[in-house]
């Protein structure tokens, strides 16, 4: 993307501007999910949205699938829920 921005491609310049805002936000300790404008800018640009940045997620669930009780009782339900979310 950097090379495209140096070449003057309009889309790449816009993406670079958003990524620079993202970098400043992260360096100052502010997550993009807290900045509605920045979060919307990232999600509305296809090339940036494809990055699927964890810092733009409101919630993140970590699941230990190695636990046998979890596999039996919760795994099928959690997979159904994940399909609905994504």
PDB file of N, CA, C and O in Angstrom:
ATOM      1  N   UNK A   1       0.814  -1.174   0.000  1.00  0.00           N
ATOM      2  CA  UNK A   1       0.000   0.000   0.000  1.00  0.00           C
ATOM      3  C   UNK A   1       0.872   1.258   0.000  1.00  0.00           C
ATOM      4  O   UNK A   1       0.526   2.267  -0.615  1.00  0.00           O
ATOM      5  N   UNK A   2       1.992   1.182   0.689  1.00  0.00           N
ATOM      6  CA  UNK A   2       2.915   2.324   0.751  1.00  0.00           C
ATOM      7  C   UNK A   2       3.397   2.714  -0.646  1.00  0.00           C
ATOM      8  O   UNK A   2       3.444   3.894  -0.993  1.00  0.00           O
ATOM      9  N   UNK A   3       3.755   1.700  -1.444  1.00  0.00           N
ATOM     10  CA  UNK A   3       4.238   1.975  -2.803  1.00  0.00           C
ATOM     11  C   UNK A   3       3.137   2.596  -3.656  1.00  0.00           C
ATOM     12  O   UNK A   3       3.392   3.510  -4.441  1.00  0.00           O
ATOM     13  N   UNK A   4       1.916   2.098  -3.501  1.00  0.00           N
ATOM     14  CA  UNK A   4       0.792   2.660  -4.252  1.00  0.00           C
ATOM     15  C   UNK A   4       0.542   4.107  -3.839  1.00  0.00           C
ATOM     16  O   UNK A   4       0.228   4.948  -4.682  1.00  0.00           O
ATOM     17  N   UNK A   5       0.677   4.397  -2.562  1.00  0.00           N
ATOM     18  CA  UNK A   5       0.475   5.765  -2.075  1.00  0.00           C
ATOM     19  C   UNK A   5       1.551   6.695  -2.636  1.00  0.00           C
ATOM     20  O   UNK A   5       1.260   7.826  -3.025  1.00  0.00           O
ATOM     21  N   UNK A   6       2.801   6.208  -2.675  1.00  0.00           N
ATOM     22  CA  UNK A   6       3.877   7.027  -3.253  1.00  0.00           C
ATOM     23  C   UNK A   6       3.658   7.264  -4.735  1.00  0.00           C
ATOM     24  O   UNK A   6       4.065   8.294  -5.274  1.00  0.00           O
ATOM     25  N   UNK A   7       3.009   6.302  -5.398  1.00  0.00           N
ATOM     26  CA  UNK A   7       2.726   6.444  -6.828  1.00  0.00           C
ATOM     27  C   UNK A   7       1.561   7.402  -7.067  1.00  0.00           C
ATOM     28  O   UNK A   7       1.291   7.784  -8.206  1.00  0.00           O
ATOM     29  N   UNK A   8       0.873   7.789  -5.996  1.00  0.00           N
ATOM     30  CA  UNK A   8      -0.185   8.783  -6.116  1.00  0.00           C
ATOM     31  C   UNK A   8      -1.571   8.215  -6.338  1.00  0.00           C
ATOM     32  O   UNK A   8      -2.490   8.949  -6.700  1.00  0.00           O
ATOM     33  N   UNK A   9      -1.736   6.917  -6.128  1.00  0.00           N
ATOM     34  CA  UNK A   9      -3.073   6.344  -6.292  1.00  0.00           C
ATOM     35  C   UNK A   9      -3.997   6.895  -5.204  1.00  0.00           C
ATOM     36  O   UNK A   9      -3.696   6.826  -4.012  1.00  0.00           O
ATOM     37  N   UNK A  10      -5.126   7.440  -5.649  1.00  0.00           N
ATOM     38  CA  UNK A  10      -6.050   8.119  -4.752  1.00  0.00           C
ATOM     39  C   UNK A  10      -6.542   7.203  -3.617  1.00  0.00           C
ATOM     40  O   UNK A  10      -6.559   7.603  -2.453  1.00  0.00           O
ATOM     41  N   UNK A  11      -6.936   5.990  -3.964  1.00  0.00           N
ATOM     42  CA  UNK A  11      -7.445   5.051  -2.964  1.00  0.00           C
ATOM     43  C   UNK A  11      -6.376   4.714  -1.923  1.00  0.00           C
ATOM     44  O   UNK A  11      -6.657   4.665  -0.726  1.00  0.00           O
ATOM     45  N   UNK A  12      -5.164   4.486  -2.387  1.00  0.00           N
ATOM     46  CA  UNK A  12      -4.063   4.144  -1.480  1.00  0.00           C
ATOM     47  C   UNK A  12      -3.717   5.325  -0.574  1.00  0.00           C
ATOM     48  O   UNK A  12      -3.386   5.127   0.595  1.00  0.00           O
ATOM     49  N   UNK A  13      -3.789   6.538  -1.095  1.00  0.00           N
ATOM     50  CA  UNK A  13      -3.517   7.720  -0.281  1.00  0.00           C
ATOM     51  C   UNK A  13      -4.554   7.844   0.838  1.00  0.00           C
ATOM     52  O   UNK A  13      -4.223   8.163   1.979  1.00  0.00           O
ATOM     53  N   UNK A  14      -5.798   7.587   0.487  1.00  0.00           N
ATOM     54  CA  UNK A  14      -6.867   7.648   1.486  1.00  0.00           C
ATOM     55  C   UNK A  14      -6.670   6.566   2.551  1.00  0.00           C
ATOM     56  O   UNK A  14      -6.815   6.837   3.743  1.00  0.00           O
ATOM     57  N   UNK A  15      -6.342   5.350   2.127  1.00  0.00           N
ATOM     58  CA  UNK A  15      -6.099   4.253   3.070  1.00  0.00           C
ATOM     59  C   UNK A  15      -4.910   4.560   3.978  1.00  0.00           C
ATOM     60  O   UNK A  15      -4.939   4.271   5.174  1.00  0.00           O
ATOM     61  N   UNK A  16      -3.878   5.142   3.403  1.00  0.00           N
ATOM     62  CA  UNK A  16      -2.684   5.474   4.184  1.00  0.00           C
ATOM     63  C   UNK A  16      -3.023   6.515   5.251  1.00  0.00           C
ATOM     64  O   UNK A  16      -2.540   6.438   6.380  1.00  0.00           O
ATOM     65  N   UNK A  17      -3.847   7.475   4.887  1.00  0.00           N
ATOM     66  CA  UNK A  17      -4.261   8.500   5.848  1.00  0.00           C
ATOM     67  C   UNK A  17      -5.005   7.869   7.034  1.00  0.00           C
ATOM     68  O   UNK A  17      -4.770   8.229   8.187  1.00  0.00           O
ATOM     69  N   UNK A  18      -5.895   6.935   6.736  1.00  0.00           N
ATOM     70  CA  UNK A  18      -6.636   6.254   7.796  1.00  0.00           C
ATOM     71  C   UNK A  18      -5.691   5.417   8.658  1.00  0.00           C
ATOM     72  O   UNK A  18      -5.812   5.410   9.883  1.00  0.00           O
ATOM     73  N   UNK A  19      -4.754   4.714   8.028  1.00  0.00           N
ATOM     74  CA  UNK A  19      -3.802   3.898   8.788  1.00  0.00           C
ATOM     75  C   UNK A  19      -2.903   4.756   9.672  1.00  0.00           C
ATOM     76  O   UNK A  19      -2.530   4.333  10.766  1.00  0.00           O
ATOM     77  N   UNK A  20      -2.553   5.942   9.217  1.00  0.00           N
ATOM     78  CA  UNK A  20      -1.746   6.848  10.043  1.00  0.00           C
ATOM     79  C   UNK A  20      -2.546   7.317  11.258  1.00  0.00           C
ATOM     80  O   UNK A  20      -2.001   7.435  12.356  1.00  0.00           O
ATOM     81  N   UNK A  21      -3.841   7.585  11.060  1.00  0.00           N
ATOM     82  CA  UNK A  21      -4.710   7.945  12.191  1.00  0.00           C
ATOM     83  C   UNK A  21      -4.805   6.779  13.166  1.00  0.00           C
ATOM     84  O   UNK A  21      -4.787   6.970  14.382  1.00  0.00           O
ATOM     85  N   UNK A  22      -4.906   5.570  12.620  1.00  0.00           N
ATOM     86  CA  UNK A  22      -4.962   4.368  13.454  1.00  0.00           C
ATOM     87  C   UNK A  22      -3.685   4.224  14.276  1.00  0.00           C
ATOM     88  O   UNK A  22      -3.741   3.933  15.471  1.00  0.00           O
ATOM     89  N   UNK A  23      -2.554   4.426  13.646  1.00  0.00           N
ATOM     90  CA  UNK A  23      -1.268   4.304  14.339  1.00  0.00           C
ATOM     91  C   UNK A  23      -1.162   5.322  15.475  1.00  0.00           C
ATOM     92  O   UNK A  23      -0.737   4.977  16.578  1.00  0.00           O
ATOM     93  N   UNK A  24      -1.544   6.572  15.214  1.00  0.00           N
ATOM     94  CA  UNK A  24      -1.501   7.604  16.252  1.00  0.00           C
ATOM     95  C   UNK A  24      -2.428   7.249  17.411  1.00  0.00           C
ATOM     96  O   UNK A  24      -2.086   7.443  18.578  1.00  0.00           O
ATOM     97  N   UNK A  25      -3.596   6.731  17.077  1.00  0.00           N
ATOM     98  CA  UNK A  25      -4.561   6.339  18.097  1.00  0.00           C
ATOM     99  C   UNK A  25      -3.988   5.245  18.985  1.00  0.00           C
ATOM    100  O   UNK A  25      -4.060   5.335  20.210  1.00  0.00           O
ATOM    101  N   UNK A  26      -3.419   4.208  18.369  1.00  0.00           N
ATOM    102  CA  UNK A  26      -2.858   3.097  19.132  1.00  0.00           C
ATOM    103  C   UNK A  26      -1.661   3.537  19.973  1.00  0.00           C
ATOM    104  O   UNK A  26      -1.499   3.096  21.111  1.00  0.00           O
ATOM    105  N   UNK A  27      -0.823   4.408  19.406  1.00  0.00           N
ATOM    106  CA  UNK A  27       0.349   4.890  20.146  1.00  0.00           C
ATOM    107  C   UNK A  27      -0.049   5.723  21.360  1.00  0.00           C
ATOM    108  O   UNK A  27       0.677   5.769  22.354  1.00  0.00           O
ATOM    109  N   UNK A  28      -1.204   6.379  21.276  1.00  0.00           N
ATOM    110  CA  UNK A  28      -1.656   7.171  22.422  1.00  0.00           C
ATOM    111  C   UNK A  28      -2.501   6.346  23.391  1.00  0.00           C
ATOM    112  O   UNK A  28      -2.996   6.869  24.390  1.00  0.00           O
ATOM    113  N   UNK A  29      -2.664   5.053  23.093  1.00  0.00           N
ATOM    114  CA  UNK A  29      -3.380   4.162  23.998  1.00  0.00           C
ATOM    115  C   UNK A  29      -4.882   4.142  23.806  1.00  0.00           C
ATOM    116  O   UNK A  29      -5.607   3.638  24.664  1.00  0.00           O
ATOM    117  N   UNK A  30      -5.362   4.679  22.703  1.00  0.00           N
ATOM    118  CA  UNK A  30      -6.800   4.703  22.435  1.00  0.00           C
ATOM    119  C   UNK A  30      -7.115   3.660  21.365  1.00  0.00           C
ATOM    120  O   UNK A  30      -6.558   3.697  20.268  1.00  0.00           O
ATOM    121  N   UNK A  31      -8.013   2.731  21.695  1.00  0.00           N
ATOM    122  CA  UNK A  31      -8.409   1.710  20.733  1.00  0.00           C
ATOM    123  C   UNK A  31      -9.367   2.310  19.707  1.00  0.00           C
ATOM    124  O   UNK A  31     -10.196   3.151  20.053  1.00  0.00           O
ATOM    125  N   UNK A  32      -9.259   1.887  18.453  1.00  0.00           N
ATOM    126  CA  UNK A  32     -10.139   2.418  17.416  1.00  0.00           C
ATOM    127  C   UNK A  32     -11.618   2.205  17.712  1.00  0.00           C
ATOM    128  O   UNK A  32     -12.452   2.991  17.263  1.00  0.00           O
ATOM    129  N   UNK A  33     -11.953   1.171  18.451  1.00  0.00           N
ATOM    130  CA  UNK A  33     -13.352   0.915  18.779  1.00  0.00           C
ATOM    131  C   UNK A  33     -13.916   2.059  19.629  1.00  0.00           C
ATOM    132  O   UNK A  33     -15.129   2.270  19.645  1.00  0.00           O
ATOM    133  N   UNK A  34     -13.061   2.792  20.330  1.00  0.00           N
ATOM    134  CA  UNK A  34     -13.485   3.938  21.139  1.00  0.00           C
ATOM    135  C   UNK A  34     -13.680   5.196  20.315  1.00  0.00           C
ATOM    136  O   UNK A  34     -14.336   6.136  20.763  1.00  0.00           O
ATOM    137  N   UNK A  35     -13.125   5.223  19.132  1.00  0.00           N
ATOM    138  CA  UNK A  35     -13.228   6.375  18.222  1.00  0.00           C
ATOM    139  C   UNK A  35     -14.176   5.991  17.088  1.00  0.00           C
ATOM    140  O   UNK A  35     -13.772   5.338  16.125  1.00  0.00           O
ATOM    141  N   UNK A  36     -15.432   6.398  17.208  1.00  0.00           N
ATOM    142  CA  UNK A  36     -16.465   5.982  16.250  1.00  0.00           C
ATOM    143  C   UNK A  36     -16.118   6.372  14.821  1.00  0.00           C
ATOM    144  O   UNK A  36     -16.354   5.598  13.893  1.00  0.00           O
ATOM    145  N   UNK A  37     -15.568   7.550  14.637  1.00  0.00           N
ATOM    146  CA  UNK A  37     -15.232   8.020  13.294  1.00  0.00           C
ATOM    147  C   UNK A  37     -14.131   7.165  12.660  1.00  0.00           C
ATOM    148  O   UNK A  37     -14.237   6.774  11.498  1.00  0.00           O
ATOM    149  N   UNK A  38     -13.091   6.879  13.417  1.00  0.00           N
ATOM    150  CA  UNK A  38     -11.989   6.058  12.919  1.00  0.00           C
ATOM    151  C   UNK A  38     -12.451   4.624  12.671  1.00  0.00           C
ATOM    152  O   UNK A  38     -12.110   4.029  11.649  1.00  0.00           O
ATOM    153  N   UNK A  39     -13.221   4.073  13.596  1.00  0.00           N
ATOM    154  CA  UNK A  39     -13.730   2.719  13.434  1.00  0.00           C
ATOM    155  C   UNK A  39     -14.591   2.612  12.175  1.00  0.00           C
ATOM    156  O   UNK A  39     -14.474   1.646  11.421  1.00  0.00           O
ATOM    157  N   UNK A  40     -15.447   3.597  11.951  1.00  0.00           N
ATOM    158  CA  UNK A  40     -16.293   3.600  10.753  1.00  0.00           C
ATOM    159  C   UNK A  40     -15.436   3.716   9.486  1.00  0.00           C
ATOM    160  O   UNK A  40     -15.706   3.048   8.488  1.00  0.00           O
ATOM    161  N   UNK A  41     -14.407   4.562   9.532  1.00  0.00           N
ATOM    162  CA  UNK A  41     -13.535   4.736   8.365  1.00  0.00           C
ATOM    163  C   UNK A  41     -12.846   3.425   7.996  1.00  0.00           C
ATOM    164  O   UNK A  41     -12.730   3.094   6.816  1.00  0.00           O
ATOM    165  N   UNK A  42     -12.390   2.678   8.999  1.00  0.00           N
ATOM    166  CA  UNK A  42     -11.714   1.403   8.752  1.00  0.00           C
ATOM    167  C   UNK A  42     -12.697   0.385   8.185  1.00  0.00           C
ATOM    168  O   UNK A  42     -12.388  -0.314   7.220  1.00  0.00           O
ATOM    169  N   UNK A  43     -13.882   0.303   8.786  1.00  0.00           N
ATOM    170  CA  UNK A  43     -14.868  -0.694   8.360  1.00  0.00           C
ATOM    171  C   UNK A  43     -15.483  -0.377   7.000  1.00  0.00           C
ATOM    172  O   UNK A  43     -15.940  -1.280   6.301  1.00  0.00           O
ATOM    173  N   UNK A  44     -15.497   0.891   6.625  1.00  0.00           N
ATOM    174  CA  UNK A  44     -16.126   1.261   5.356  1.00  0.00           C
ATOM    175  C   UNK A  44     -15.186   1.140   4.156  1.00  0.00           C
ATOM    176  O   UNK A  44     -15.636   1.176   3.011  1.00  0.00           O
ATOM    177  N   UNK A  45     -13.900   0.998   4.408  1.00  0.00           N
ATOM    178  CA  UNK A  45     -12.935   0.831   3.318  1.00  0.00           C
ATOM    179  C   UNK A  45     -12.646  -0.657   3.130  1.00  0.00           C
ATOM    180  O   UNK A  45     -12.092  -1.290   4.030  1.00  0.00           O
ATOM    181  N   UNK A  46     -13.007  -1.224   1.988  1.00  0.00           N
ATOM    182  CA  UNK A  46     -12.845  -2.682   1.788  1.00  0.00           C
ATOM    183  C   UNK A  46     -11.428  -3.188   2.046  1.00  0.00           C
ATOM    184  O   UNK A  46     -11.253  -4.234   2.670  1.00  0.00           O
ATOM    185  N   UNK A  47     -10.424  -2.464   1.578  1.00  0.00           N
ATOM    186  CA  UNK A  47      -9.048  -2.954   1.759  1.00  0.00           C
ATOM    187  C   UNK A  47      -8.641  -2.944   3.225  1.00  0.00           C
ATOM    188  O   UNK A  47      -7.892  -3.820   3.659  1.00  0.00           O
ATOM    189  N   UNK A  48      -9.112  -1.983   3.987  1.00  0.00           N
ATOM    190  CA  UNK A  48      -8.776  -1.920   5.412  1.00  0.00           C
ATOM    191  C   UNK A  48      -9.641  -2.880   6.220  1.00  0.00           C
ATOM    192  O   UNK A  48      -9.167  -3.488   7.180  1.00  0.00           O
ATOM    193  N   UNK A  49     -10.887  -3.015   5.842  1.00  0.00           N
ATOM    194  CA  UNK A  49     -11.776  -3.944   6.534  1.00  0.00           C
ATOM    195  C   UNK A  49     -11.278  -5.377   6.380  1.00  0.00           C
ATOM    196  O   UNK A  49     -11.456  -6.193   7.284  1.00  0.00           O
ATOM    197  N   UNK A  50     -10.662  -5.688   5.253  1.00  0.00           N
ATOM    198  CA  UNK A  50     -10.116  -7.030   5.024  1.00  0.00           C
ATOM    199  C   UNK A  50      -9.001  -7.384   6.008  1.00  0.00           C
ATOM    200  O   UNK A  50      -8.674  -8.559   6.172  1.00  0.00           O
ATOM    201  N   UNK A  51      -8.419  -6.385   6.659  1.00  0.00           N
ATOM    202  CA  UNK A  51      -7.373  -6.648   7.651  1.00  0.00           C
ATOM    203  C   UNK A  51      -7.949  -7.302   8.906  1.00  0.00           C
ATOM    204  O   UNK A  51      -7.223  -7.956   9.654  1.00  0.00           O
ATOM    205  N   UNK A  52      -9.237  -7.129   9.136  1.00  0.00           N
ATOM    206  CA  UNK A  52      -9.938  -7.708  10.302  1.00  0.00           C
ATOM    207  C   UNK A  52      -9.168  -7.441  11.604  1.00  0.00           C
ATOM    208  O   UNK A  52      -8.828  -8.360  12.349  1.00  0.00           O
ATOM    209  N   UNK A  53      -8.913  -6.175  11.844  1.00  0.00           N
ATOM    210  CA  UNK A  53      -8.137  -5.767  13.011  1.00  0.00           C
ATOM    211  C   UNK A  53      -8.863  -6.078  14.313  1.00  0.00           C
ATOM    212  O   UNK A  53     -10.032  -5.728  14.473  1.00  0.00           O
ATOM    213  N   UNK A  54      -8.180  -6.729  15.233  1.00  0.00           N
ATOM    214  CA  UNK A  54      -8.776  -7.060  16.522  1.00  0.00           C
ATOM    215  C   UNK A  54      -9.105  -5.804  17.318  1.00  0.00           C
ATOM    216  O   UNK A  54     -10.029  -5.815  18.132  1.00  0.00           O
ATOM    217  N   UNK A  55      -8.368  -4.727  17.096  1.00  0.00           N
ATOM    218  CA  UNK A  55      -8.599  -3.502  17.851  1.00  0.00           C
ATOM    219  C   UNK A  55      -9.888  -2.797  17.445  1.00  0.00           C
ATOM    220  O   UNK A  55     -10.288  -1.835  18.101  1.00  0.00           O
ATOM    221  N   UNK A  56     -10.551  -3.251  16.378  1.00  0.00           N
ATOM    222  CA  UNK A  56     -11.826  -2.654  15.979  1.00  0.00           C
ATOM    223  C   UNK A  56     -13.014  -3.475  16.488  1.00  0.00           C
ATOM    224  O   UNK A  56     -14.167  -3.126  16.236  1.00  0.00           O
ATOM    225  N   UNK A  57     -12.731  -4.551  17.193  1.00  0.00           N
ATOM    226  CA  UNK A  57     -13.788  -5.413  17.716  1.00  0.00           C
ATOM    227  C   UNK A  57     -14.231  -4.921  19.093  1.00  0.00           C
ATOM    228  O   UNK A  57     -13.396  -4.569  19.926  1.00  0.00           O
ATOM    229  N   UNK A  58     -15.524  -4.896  19.329  1.00  0.00           N
ATOM    230  CA  UNK A  58     -16.050  -4.493  20.634  1.00  0.00           C
ATOM    231  C   UNK A  58     -15.774  -5.567  21.686  1.00  0.00           C
ATOM    232  O   UNK A  58     -15.432  -5.255  22.827  1.00  0.00           O
ATOM    233  N   UNK A  59     -15.924  -6.814  21.300  1.00  0.00           N
ATOM    234  CA  UNK A  59     -15.686  -7.923  22.220  1.00  0.00           C
ATOM    235  C   UNK A  59     -14.911  -9.010  21.493  1.00  0.00           C
ATOM    236  O   UNK A  59     -15.021  -9.183  20.279  1.00  0.00           O
ATOM    237  N   UNK A  60     -14.132  -9.726  22.269  1.00  0.00           N
ATOM    238  CA  UNK A  60     -13.346 -10.824  21.729  1.00  0.00           C
ATOM    239  C   UNK A  60     -13.500 -11.999  22.690  1.00  0.00           C
ATOM    240  O   UNK A  60     -13.280 -11.862  23.894  1.00  0.00           O
ATOM    241  N   UNK A  61     -13.877 -13.139  22.153  1.00  0.00           N
ATOM    242  CA  UNK A  61     -14.059 -14.334  22.968  1.00  0.00           C
ATOM    243  C   UNK A  61     -12.944 -15.324  22.666  1.00  0.00           C
ATOM    244  O   UNK A  61     -12.656 -15.625  21.508  1.00  0.00           O
ATOM    245  N   UNK A  62     -12.329 -15.819  23.718  1.00  0.00           N
ATOM    246  CA  UNK A  62     -11.308 -16.856  23.585  1.00  0.00           C
ATOM    247  C   UNK A  62     -11.887 -18.139  24.162  1.00  0.00           C
ATOM    248  O   UNK A  62     -12.395 -18.160  25.283  1.00  0.00           O
ATOM    249  N   UNK A  63     -11.803 -19.195  23.388  1.00  0.00           N
ATOM    250  CA  UNK A  63     -12.399 -20.460  23.796  1.00  0.00           C
ATOM    251  C   UNK A  63     -11.332 -21.547  23.805  1.00  0.00           C
ATOM    252  O   UNK A  63     -10.596 -21.720  22.834  1.00  0.00           O
ATOM    253  N   UNK A  64     -11.258 -22.278  24.915  1.00  0.00           N
ATOM    254  CA  UNK A  64     -10.338 -23.394  25.047  1.00  0.00           C
ATOM    255  C   UNK A  64     -11.076 -24.662  24.608  1.00  0.00           C
ATOM    256  O   UNK A  64     -11.848 -25.235  25.378  1.00  0.00           O
ATOM    257  N   UNK A  65     -10.839 -25.088  23.389  1.00  0.00           N
ATOM    258  CA  UNK A  65     -11.523 -26.263  22.856  1.00  0.00           C
ATOM    259  C   UNK A  65     -10.929 -27.574  23.359  1.00  0.00           C
ATOM    260  O   UNK A  65     -11.467 -28.641  23.064  1.00  0.00           O
ATOM    261  N   UNK A  66      -9.863 -27.520  24.088  1.00  0.00           N
ATOM    262  CA  UNK A  66      -9.235 -28.753  24.591  1.00  0.00           C
ATOM    263  C   UNK A  66      -9.961 -29.322  25.802  1.00  0.00           C
ATOM    264  O   UNK A  66      -9.792 -30.494  26.139  1.00  0.00           O
ATOM    265  N   UNK A  67     -10.756 -28.506  26.443  1.00  0.00           N
ATOM    266  CA  UNK A  67     -11.493 -28.953  27.612  1.00  0.00           C
ATOM    267  C   UNK A  67     -12.600 -29.911  27.164  1.00  0.00           C
ATOM    268  O   UNK A  67     -13.490 -29.502  26.418  1.00  0.00           O
ATOM    269  N   UNK A  68     -12.567 -31.198  27.606  1.00  0.00           N
ATOM    270  CA  UNK A  68     -13.553 -32.187  27.144  1.00  0.00           C
ATOM    271  C   UNK A  68     -14.994 -31.816  27.496  1.00  0.00           C
ATOM    272  O   UNK A  68     -15.904 -32.052  26.701  1.00  0.00           O
ATOM    273  N   UNK A  69     -15.207 -31.238  28.678  1.00  0.00           N
ATOM    274  CA  UNK A  69     -16.562 -30.841  29.061  1.00  0.00           C
ATOM    275  C   UNK A  69     -17.082 -29.741  28.126  1.00  0.00           C
ATOM    276  O   UNK A  69     -18.248 -29.743  27.730  1.00  0.00           O
ATOM    277  N   UNK A  70     -16.205 -28.818  27.789  1.00  0.00           N
ATOM    278  CA  UNK A  70     -16.605 -27.753  26.875  1.00  0.00           C
ATOM    279  C   UNK A  70     -16.958 -28.319  25.505  1.00  0.00           C
ATOM    280  O   UNK A  70     -17.961 -27.933  24.906  1.00  0.00           O
ATOM    281  N   UNK A  71     -16.135 -29.228  25.016  1.00  0.00           N
ATOM    282  CA  UNK A  71     -16.402 -29.845  23.706  1.00  0.00           C
ATOM    283  C   UNK A  71     -17.781 -30.488  23.658  1.00  0.00           C
ATOM    284  O   UNK A  71     -18.524 -30.329  22.689  1.00  0.00           O
ATOM    285  N   UNK A  72     -18.100 -31.198  24.691  1.00  0.00           N
ATOM    286  CA  UNK A  72     -19.366 -31.930  24.733  1.00  0.00           C
ATOM    287  C   UNK A  72     -20.559 -30.987  24.882  1.00  0.00           C
ATOM    288  O   UNK A  72     -21.568 -31.149  24.196  1.00  0.00           O
ATOM    289  N   UNK A  73     -20.448 -30.010  25.771  1.00  0.00           N
ATOM    290  CA  UNK A  73     -21.597 -29.190  26.140  1.00  0.00           C
ATOM    291  C   UNK A  73     -21.719 -27.868  25.388  1.00  0.00           C
ATOM    292  O   UNK A  73     -22.828 -27.437  25.072  1.00  0.00           O
ATOM    293  N   UNK A  74     -20.622 -27.239  25.106  1.00  0.00           N
ATOM    294  CA  UNK A  74     -20.688 -25.864  24.596  1.00  0.00           C
ATOM    295  C   UNK A  74     -20.195 -25.664  23.164  1.00  0.00           C
ATOM    296  O   UNK A  74     -20.632 -24.735  22.486  1.00  0.00           O
ATOM    297  N   UNK A  75     -19.306 -26.509  22.708  1.00  0.00           N
ATOM    298  CA  UNK A  75     -18.696 -26.283  21.398  1.00  0.00           C
ATOM    299  C   UNK A  75     -19.712 -26.190  20.264  1.00  0.00           C
ATOM    300  O   UNK A  75     -19.631 -25.256  19.465  1.00  0.00           O
ATOM    301  N   UNK A  76     -20.665 -27.117  20.157  1.00  0.00           N
ATOM    302  CA  UNK A  76     -21.632 -27.001  19.052  1.00  0.00           C
ATOM    303  C   UNK A  76     -22.390 -25.671  19.081  1.00  0.00           C
ATOM    304  O   UNK A  76     -22.606 -25.056  18.036  1.00  0.00           O
ATOM    305  N   UNK A  77     -22.791 -25.229  20.270  1.00  0.00           N
ATOM    306  CA  UNK A  77     -23.527 -23.970  20.394  1.00  0.00           C
ATOM    307  C   UNK A  77     -22.640 -22.776  20.047  1.00  0.00           C
ATOM    308  O   UNK A  77     -23.083 -21.855  19.360  1.00  0.00           O
ATOM    309  N   UNK A  78     -21.405 -22.784  20.512  1.00  0.00           N
ATOM    310  CA  UNK A  78     -20.516 -21.646  20.246  1.00  0.00           C
ATOM    311  C   UNK A  78     -20.197 -21.538  18.756  1.00  0.00           C
ATOM    312  O   UNK A  78     -20.054 -20.432  18.234  1.00  0.00           O
ATOM    313  N   UNK A  79     -20.085 -22.659  18.079  1.00  0.00           N
ATOM    314  CA  UNK A  79     -19.837 -22.616  16.634  1.00  0.00           C
ATOM    315  C   UNK A  79     -21.044 -22.059  15.887  1.00  0.00           C
ATOM    316  O   UNK A  79     -20.884 -21.299  14.931  1.00  0.00           O
ATOM    317  N   UNK A  80     -22.248 -22.430  16.314  1.00  0.00           N
ATOM    318  CA  UNK A  80     -23.457 -21.865  15.701  1.00  0.00           C
ATOM    319  C   UNK A  80     -23.499 -20.352  15.915  1.00  0.00           C
ATOM    320  O   UNK A  80     -23.814 -19.599  14.993  1.00  0.00           O
ATOM    321  N   UNK A  81     -23.184 -19.915  17.116  1.00  0.00           N
ATOM    322  CA  UNK A  81     -23.177 -18.488  17.410  1.00  0.00           C
ATOM    323  C   UNK A  81     -22.130 -17.758  16.559  1.00  0.00           C
ATOM    324  O   UNK A  81     -22.393 -16.675  16.037  1.00  0.00           O
ATOM    325  N   UNK A  82     -20.955 -18.355  16.425  1.00  0.00           N
ATOM    326  CA  UNK A  82     -19.890 -17.726  15.629  1.00  0.00           C
ATOM    327  C   UNK A  82     -20.318 -17.587  14.172  1.00  0.00           C
ATOM    328  O   UNK A  82     -20.017 -16.575  13.539  1.00  0.00           O
ATOM    329  N   UNK A  83     -20.997 -18.563  13.641  1.00  0.00           N
ATOM    330  CA  UNK A  83     -21.459 -18.473  12.244  1.00  0.00           C
ATOM    331  C   UNK A  83     -22.443 -17.316  12.081  1.00  0.00           C
ATOM    332  O   UNK A  83     -22.437 -16.635  11.056  1.00  0.00           O
ATOM    333  N   UNK A  84     -23.278 -17.096  13.078  1.00  0.00           N
ATOM    334  CA  UNK A  84     -24.239 -15.995  13.017  1.00  0.00           C
ATOM    335  C   UNK A  84     -23.569 -14.634  13.139  1.00  0.00           C
ATOM    336  O   UNK A  84     -24.038 -13.656  12.557  1.00  0.00           O
ATOM    337  N   UNK A  85     -22.479 -14.565  13.890  1.00  0.00           N
ATOM    338  CA  UNK A  85     -21.764 -13.298  14.085  1.00  0.00           C
ATOM    339  C   UNK A  85     -20.992 -12.922  12.821  1.00  0.00           C
ATOM    340  O   UNK A  85     -21.045 -11.774  12.381  1.00  0.00           O
ATOM    341  N   UNK A  86     -20.290 -13.866  12.248  1.00  0.00           N
ATOM    342  CA  UNK A  86     -19.452 -13.555  11.087  1.00  0.00           C
ATOM    343  C   UNK A  86     -20.280 -13.555   9.863  1.00  0.00           C
ATOM    344  O   UNK A  86     -19.767 -13.315   8.770  1.00  0.00           O
TER     345      UNK A  86
END
